[in-house]
Amino acid sequence: MKKKLLAGLALASCAVMALAGVGCNGGGSGTRRGKVQITVWAVSDKNNRTEMNALEKAFNESNDRYFAKIIAKPAGFSSSIDGTLRGNSAPNVVQIEDERYFKGYVDQKLITNLDEYFVDKTENGEVVRAASTLDLSDIWETAVARYRYNPDTGYSGGNEPLYGLPNGIAPSVMYYNEDALKENGINVISIAEEDIAGTKYLPHGYYVYDEAPATGLTAKGGKYHVFNNKIPMNWDELVSISKLFTRSYAEGAGSPTTFGFYNEWWFSFGWSVGGDCLEWDEEKDQYVFALGEETANYLVTGKDVITVNGTQYKEGEILSYPDKHFVEDALAAGSGANYDAVRGYVEGKQLYALPSIRDAFKLFLSLSQEKGKPVTEEEYGLQISPTPDIIGNKSKSNLLTSNEVAFVVEGYNSARELGRLMQTAKKNWNIAPLYQYREYNDDGTLKTVNGTEVKGKMSAHSGTVCWAIPQNAKAKDGAFQFIEFMAGPEAQKVMMKTNQSLPNQKSVAYSDEYLNMTDNYICSNKEAILMQTANSSVGDWSYLENGSWVNVWANVLNTDVRNGKMTLDEFFRHDCIEKTNAALKLMHAKKFNG
């Protein structure tokens, strides 16, 4: 059957070309004669209908026993299908668009465990169903891990039961208006960090040179401003370049955009230094809301493996939440074995202090706060980003096309729509990696401690869509054959043409076929997308079995705090924090941070 599926995919490619006006031989409608129908609920719209129809046809023409019928559903349909999944007329396959709903459906025993399809099924000593040959190791690890979940223990990832197969992955990335950068005197280059050493450029995402590091660069005010779209900016660089594009700043006077930057998510600031909004408190025996955590994070520097609180760490790793507290407590004690060991690491420069999660969160909030207005007692607003009130109902794509901002952080799933809008507006755009915590020496070289570069984690959140089989579904073998087909590399080569997510398989994503693809407004800097995907995880709304605990504090954050009506100190004294911790006490799932 595998060979027939591949043959069918060749037909699918022909179908896609035929719809584009390219003729191909063979084809014809798939037949359902004598086959069992597999009903599939999935989003099928103007952005992917051509590819979905072609793949449906390919499956049907290549499968001897089953016939798939895709029922087109609107975006967002899978957020409230528990009633359907409980019924006796559940579809054979359902697409779950957002992993935030996935664990809840598993908890309710509405989704089928897929592990049995990866081992031979035998009867009377004979194989009646061969194990799937789908190579899960070639699918992005974080994409597979988020659909592994044990509803009894609450653990996810690792070797927990598999309940869904992902269909692509879309990380958050930084879109930028290339025309606006050039108009404002910014030179844009694309040189990977590992290739910088052979040039006169420095390893920065944004840097201002006194002398031109290469020929052909444009000067701005007698200096050379260079933006490298293949190296993450650090926090200072992000602020500096954003001021150049914010008209309220002297250096931004005459800017082609009103503001420099917009991002509604705090993740990449906090995650980069090893912090998070949710941590396990041993004393309270529950998860607690931790964005106000003031304890420093620690980077392990040097080639030697060190042991902190019984945990071994290698160069470049950041201490876990309990272990950074172990360090803080040991240093505060001032004596004892723990103090001696920790002091030795610190004085030997094997532990290097990074900002706390609260420091990272303060910076995030300062971006949109009114200039000079206190965010906390020691942090003031920068106003390089529009507030939620200013944005109103505008989409992030519109912020970029309308010259409201120069840089916007948004999911890669928006690339097709944004590209279409930018083309309509006759503007050029591209993608760059998100910012990263990085420290530099005065001469612009990366700072090293004990031979280790001082860099935080590269980080981004990503969204996925998965294929699942309802527990009440009939013809489950056929249902699995369909989702195995859709999650496989050949089908993903067809689906990647929609430019709504990165292909499932790493081998496909890194292939020349994808890297050279230009369909549906795709950007040229695909390396940045790959970089973010490899370092992405789920958003906080998907940590536990549902995101109800997030709504308790996020509603206050995204209205009063980000709009400058409440300081950060007032936020952490607000009763939403107590209510969040109360909601967390009722959760049973363990935090996903794979």
N, C-alpha and C positions, 0 to 999 in steps of 0.2 A: 504493500500500500504506500510505503514511503516514496518509491519511484514514481508511482502514479500521481502523488501529490506534487512532486517536483515538476512533472510534466504539465500538471494543471496550472502550476504557477507560471510556466512559460506562456500558457494560454492567457493567464491573467494579465501578464505584461502586454500581450497583444491586444487585449481588451482595452487596457489603458491607452495604448497607442492609437487604437482605432477611434476612440473617442476624441483623440487629439488630431484626427485626420490622417493617421498613418495606417495604411492597409496591412493586414497580416493574414496568413493562411490558416485554415482550420477554424476552430471555434464552434459556435453553435450553442444553443441553450442547453444547460444541464438538464438531465432527465430525472424525474422522481419515480419512474416506473419500478415498482417492486422494492422501493427503498423506504426506510423509516425516517420520518421527518424530524429534524432537530430545529426547534424554534429558538431563536436567539434574540434577546432584547439588547440593543446597543444604540448608541448615539450615531446617527447617520444623517448628515446634513450637507449643505453645499460645499463644505470644506473637505469632506472625506467620502462623499457618496460614490464618486467614480471608482475609487480604490476599494471601498467596501463591496460594491457590486461585482467588481472584477474578482475579488477573492472569494466571494460567495459562489460565483460561477466556477472558479477553479476547483474549489473543494467539491462541489457537486459533480463535476465532470471526472474527477479523479477517485472518488470514493465509491466502492462497489455496494456498500450497504446503507449508507446514510445520506440524507438530503437536507442541507441547511436552508432555513428561511430566516433572513434577518428582518426583524420588525424594527423599523426606525423609531427611535425615541428622542425626545428633546433633551438638550443638555440639562443636567441636574436631576434627571428622573430617578437616579439610583439612591437618592437621599431618603426616600420614604417608600420603600418597596417591601417592608417587613410583612405587611398584610398579604401581598401577592405571594411572597415566598412561603407563607404559612399555608396557603390554599392548595387545593388538589390540582389546580390548573396552572401551576408555576411553569415558566418557560424552562427549556432544557439547559440553556446557558443564559447567564445575565452578566452584563458589564457593570462593574462598580467603579464609578468615576473618581471617587475620592476615598483614600484609605481611612479618613476620619470616621466613616460609617462601617467599615469592614469588621472591626472587632466586635461591635455591637451585634451584627448579624451572626457572627460565629458564636458569641455568647448565648444567643437565642436558639442555637442549634438549627440555623436556617441554611447553612452552607456546608457542602460536602468536603471532607478531608480528601485531598488528592494524592496522598502518599502512596496509596495502594496501586496507583497507575504507573509508578516508577519501579515496580517489581513484577516479575512474571506471575500471572494468575494461572494456577494449575488445578486440574481435576483428574483424579485417577492416574496421577503421574504424568499427565500430558499438559503441555502449555496450551491454554485456550486463549490467552491474551498476552502478547509479548509486552515486556516493560517498555515504557516510553524511551525513545532515544534522544529526546530533547536535552541538550547540554545546558543544565542550569548554571554551570560554572562560567559559561560564556555570557550569561545575562548579568547586568549590573548588580553587584552584591546587595546594595541597599534596596534595590527594587524587589528582589526576591525575598530578602529578610523581612520586609514590612508585611508580607503575606504569610509569614510563619508565626503561628500564635497558638498557645495552649490555653484554652478557656478555663481549665481547672486550676492551673497555677498562676495564670496571668502573665507568664513570660512570653516574649516574642523574639524573633530572630533566631540565630544559631541553628540548632537541629530540631526546633519545635515543628509541630505539624504544619503542612503546607495546605492552605485553603484557596489560593488563587494564583494565577499566572499573569504577570504584568504584561502590558501591551504598550511598551515605550515608557520613557521617563522625561520629565520636563523640569530642569532646574531653574531657579531664579538666576537671572543674569543682569548685567548692566547695559542697557541700550543707550546709545548716545547719538546726538544730531551732528553728523560729521561736517555738514555745511556750516553750522553755527561755530564749531571749533575752528575751522579754517578762517571764517569771517573775523573771529576774535584773535587771530594771530597765533593759534596753537598748531604746532606741527604734529601730525599724527604718524606714528611709525608702528611697525608690527615685527618685533624681534623677540623671540623667546628668551627667557632668562638664561637658559643654558648656552645661548649663542652670543650673549652680550659681551663676553670677555674678549672677543675678537674685534670689537669696535671701540669707538671713543665714547660711546654712551655708557651711562651708569645704570645699575639694576633697579630702576624706579618705574612706577606706573606714570608718574608725572614729575618732571624735574625742570628747573630753570637754569640754563647754562649761561655763563658770562661770554664764552666763545662757542661758536658753532661746532658741534661734535661731528658734523658731516656737511658735505656740500649741498647746496640747493635748499637750505632751510630759511624760513622767513623770520626776521627779527621783530620783536614787539618791545618797544621802549628800550631798544638797545640790547635786549637779552633774547635768548632763544628758549621758548617754552615748548617742551616736548611731551606729548602724551603717547605712551606705549600701550597699545591695546592687547598686549599679551603678558603683561606683568601687573599684578594687583597693586593699586595705590595703597599707601598706608593711610592712617586716619588724618594725619596732618596734611598730606597731599590732597586728599579728598576735600578737606575744608578749604585749602588754598585755591584749588582750581575752581571750586564752587563760588568763591568770592569774586573771581574774575567774570563769572556769568550772572552775578546778582547785582542789579542796577543800583541798589541802595548803598553799595560799597564804592569808595573812591576808585578802587582798581577795577570795578565793574561798570564804571560810567561808560555809556555807549555800547554796552553788551547787547548782542542780538537776542538774548533771552531775559526774562524777568528774574528768574531764580536759577541757581546752579544745579540743584540736585533734588531728587525726591525718592524716598523709600518709606513705605509704611511698616516694614518689618525690622525688628531689632536684632534678629537672629545672627546675622553675620558679624555684628559688633561683639555680642556676648560670646558666641561660640568660638570666635577667633582666639580669645584669651582663655578658653576652657571653662567658661561659666555657662549657666543655664537658668531658666526660670523655675525649674522644678527639680528638687533634690530630696533625697531620703534623709530624714532626721532620726538617728538611732534612738535618742532619748524619748522622742515623742512617738516613735514606732509608726511613722506615717510620712508621706510626702509633704513637703512644705513649699510654699511660694518663695522663690529665692532671688528675685531680681534686685532685692535690696541688700544682698550679701556683700559685706565690705571686706572680707578676708581676701588678701592677695592670692592670685593664682601663681603657680610656680612652673617654670620651664626647666626641664632637665638638660643640663649642658655638659659636654665632655663625653668621651668615648666609653667611660666605665659605666656598667650597670649599677644602679643604686637601689637600696631597699628602704622604703618609707612605710612605716606602719604595717610591715609584713608583705607589702606589694613591691615587686620589682619593676623598675622603670628604665627605659633605654633613652639614649640621646634623642632630643627633640620632642619627647612626650611631655604632656602637662599633667600634673597631679590631679587625682580625682577629688571630689568634694570632701569626703571624710579624711583623705590623706593631707590635703592642704590645711585642714583644721588641726590635724595631728601636729603638723609643723608649727602652726600658730601657737597651740597650747604648750608644745615643748619649749619654744623660745620664750614664752611668757613665764614658764616655770623657773627658768634661770639656773636650774641645776638638775642633776639626775642623768640616768643613762640616755633617755630620749633626748634631753637637751644636748648632751655631748655629741650624739650622733647627728642630730639636725644641724647644730652649730658647725660641725665639721663639714657638712655638705655645703652650707651657706658660705663659710669662710673659704672653702676650697673651690668655690664658684661652680659647684655641681648643681645647685638650685638657684635659679635666677627669677626674681620677683617680677610678675606681670601685673597689669591693672586688674582690679576686681571686676566682677560682673556689674556692680553698681556704678563703677567708673565708666564702663562701656555703655551702660544704659543711660547715664547722664549725658554723654556725648550724643547719643542717638536723639534724645529729647531736645537737646539744645539746637539741633539743626533747624527746626521749624519755629522755635520760640522767638518772640520779639527781641530784636537786638538790644542787648544791655539789660534785659529783664531777667531777674533771678530764676534759674531752674532749680537750684538749691542755693545754700548759703555761699558755696564756693564756685558755682558754675552759672554762666550767664548765656542768654539766648544769642544765637548766631544769625538766625533768620535767613539762611541760605536755601531753605526749602519752604514751599508753600504749606500752610496749615491745612488740616482737613476741612475747616470752614471755607477757606479760599478755594479749595479744589471743588467742593460740592459734589455734583454728579458727573464731573468730567472723568473720562477714562484716562488711564496712564498713557495710552497711545496718543490721545488728544493733547496731553501735556507736552509731548515731544513734538508733534506735528504743528502745534500752534505757537511754538517758540516760548512756551511758558517756562520750560526748564531745558537744560542741556543734557542732563543725565537722568535716567529713570531706571529703577530696579523693578523688574516684572518677571513673571514666569516665561519660560521659553515657548509655552503653548500660545502666547500672544504674538509670536514673531510673524506669523503669516498676516494677521490683521494689521499689525503695525507697519509691516513692509508695504502692504497694499495702500494704506493711508499715506505713507511717506512718498510712495511713487505718484499717487494722485496729486500730492502737494509739490511734486517735483523736487524732493529733498533727498539727500543721501544720508544713510545711517549705517550703524554697525553695532557690534556687541563687544563688550570687554568683560574680563573677570571682575567679580566683586572685590571690594577692598579687603585688606588683611592687616592684622597688627604686625608691624615691622619696625625695627629700630635701625638708625643709620649713624655713621660717624660724621664728623664735621665736613669731611672731604667728599661726602655723598656715597661712600662705600657702605655695604651692609655691616652692621656691628656684629662682632662675634664675641662670645664669652666661652673660654675654655675650648676654643676651636669650633664652637657651635653657633651658627647664624641665629640671631634673635628674631625669630618669626613666630607668630601665632599660627593657629590652624587656618588653612583655607577652608571656607565653609559656605554653604548655601542650603536652603531648603529646596526640596523638589516635590513635584506632584506626579502621581502615576494613575493609570487606569488598569484595572485587572479584569480578567475573565474568571468567572466562578460558576459552579454548578449548584443550583438549589438542592437542598436536602430532599425535597419532595419531587424532584425532577425524575422523569422516566428516561429510558434509553441513555443511561449515564455513560456507557462506553462510547457511544456516538458523540455525546456532548464533549467528552474529553478529547476525542479525536479532532473535533472542531477547534477547541481552544489550544490544543497542542499545535495544530496547523497555524493558527493565527499568531501564536507566540513564537513560532519558529523563524529562522533566519530568512527564508525565502519570502514568506509573507511580510516580514518586516522590511524587506527591500522595497516592497510595493507600498506599504504604509508610510515609509519615511518620506515619500513624495508629497504627502499632505503638508509637511513642514509644521506639524503641531506638537511633535515630541521627538526626542532622540531615539534612534532604533534601539530595541531591546538588547540585541547582542552587541557586545563590545567589538567583536570582529567585524560586524557590519558598520558600526559607528566609526571605526578607525579606518575603514576601507576607502580606497580612492573613489569608489562609486558614490559614497556619501560626501566625502570631503570636497569633491568636484561638483556636487549637485547644485543646480541653480534654480530649481523649480519653486514656484509659489513664494517668491519674494524672500528666499533664504539669504542670510548674510554670508559674507566671505570669511569672517573670522570664526570658523567652526571650532578651532582649537580652544577658544575661550569657553564654548559650550561644553566641550569634552572635559576641560579642566574643572568646571563647576560641577558637572555630573559626577565625576569621580570623587568629589569631596562633599556630596550632598546627603541630606537625611530628611526625615519627615518634619513637618512643622509641629509646634507644640500641641495643636488641636488633635494630633494623631498619636500622642504619647500613650494615652490611656484608652479605656474602652469607649470614651466619647469626650467631646470637647466642652462639656457644660461648665467645668471648672474654669476654663479660659474665659468664657463669656462674662463671668462675674467681675473680673478685674479689667479685661480688655475694653469693655464698654466705657468705663471711667477713663482709662488711659487714652483712648482714641477720641474722646470728646473733650473733657475738661483739661487733661494734662497736655496733650499734644497741641491743643488750641491755646495754651497759655493761661487758662483760667484757674489752674491749680498747680502748685509747685510739686516737685518730686517728693519733698519731705511731707507735704500734706497728703500726697497719694499714699505713702507708706503708713500714714496714720489713719487712713480712711477705712471704714468698716468693710469695704470690699475685700481687703486683705484677710481679715478674720473670716469672712464668709467663704473666701476661696479655700483657706485651709480646712474649714469645716466640710466643704464639698469634697476636698481631696481625701479626707478621712473615710469617706464612703466608697471610694474607688477600690477596685480589686486588681486591675491590670497593673503590671510593672512597666515602668517607663521604657519606651523604646528609644534607644539612642545608638542604633547600629549604623 
